[in-house]
């Protein structure tokens, strides 16, 4: 099992063999149903590799950054339209 320990300088060191802690379904599921536009992207990494990137040029970072930029761009159109459409106060 992968463990975390402190080095002498206070930084963290991961030790031990990596292990699978959750199933693919658990790791990729949103818990919501009916999301036709949901997209799962596989990364050959652990949780730390998904949350912390070594450098801005890493492949995981560039993919995630691109997806987030797309979501922000789409939301800037979709969210105001949804408020206009669903507004009951005129």
C-alpha positions in Angstrom: 0.0 0.0 0.0 1.2 3.5 -0.8 2.0 5.5 2.3 3.1 9.1 2.9 5.9 9.9 5.2 7.9 13.1 6.1 11.4 13.6 4.9 14.0 15.1 7.2 13.5 18.5 5.5 9.7 18.4 6.2 8.7 17.6 2.6 6.4 14.6 1.9 7.6 11.3 0.5 5.3 8.6 -0.8 6.5 5.1 -0.1 5.3 1.6 -0.8 3.7 0.1 -3.9 0.8 1.8 -5.5 -2.6 0.1 -5.2 -6.1 0.4 -6.6 -8.3 1.9 -4.0 -11.5 2.5 -6.0 -13.2 0.9 -9.1 -13.2 2.7 -12.4 -16.9 3.3 -12.1 -16.5 4.9 -8.7 -13.6 7.1 -9.9 -15.4 8.3 -13.1 -19.0 8.4 -12.1 -20.6 11.7 -11.3 -23.5 10.1 -9.4 -25.9 11.8 -11.8 -27.9 10.0 -14.4 -28.9 11.2 -17.9 -25.8 13.1 -18.7 -25.5 12.5 -22.4 -22.6 14.8 -22.9 -20.5 13.4 -20.1 -17.0 12.5 -21.2 -14.5 10.4 -19.3 -10.9 10.7 -20.1 -8.4 8.1 -18.9 -5.1 9.2 -17.3 -2.5 6.7 -16.3 -1.9 8.3 -12.9 -3.0 8.3 -9.3 -5.0 11.0 -7.5 -1.9 13.2 -6.9 -1.2 13.1 -10.6 -4.7 14.4 -11.4 -4.6 17.1 -8.7 -1.0 18.3 -8.9 0.9 18.7 -12.2 4.6 18.6 -12.5 4.6 21.4 -15.1 2.2 23.3 -17.4 3.4 21.3 -20.4 2.4 17.9 -18.9 -0.1 16.1 -21.1 -2.6 15.7 -18.2 -2.5 19.4 -17.4 -3.0 20.5 -21.0 -6.0 18.2 -21.5 -7.6 19.2 -18.2 -6.9 22.9 -18.9 -8.5 22.6 -22.4 -11.6 20.9 -21.0 -12.0 23.6 -18.3 -11.6 26.4 -20.8 -14.3 24.8 -23.0 -16.6 24.4 -20.0 -16.1 28.1 -19.0 -16.7 29.3 -22.6 -19.9 27.2 -22.9 -21.1 28.3 -19.5 -20.7 31.9 -20.3 -23.4 31.4 -23.0 -25.5 28.6 -21.5 -25.9 29.9 -17.9 -27.2 33.4 -18.8 -29.6 31.8 -21.4 -30.9 29.4 -18.7 -31.6 32.3 -16.3 -33.4 34.2 -19.1 -35.4 31.1 -20.1 -36.3 30.0 -16.6 -36.8 33.4 -15.0 -40.2 33.8 -13.4 -39.6 37.4 -12.4 -39.9 39.8 -15.3 
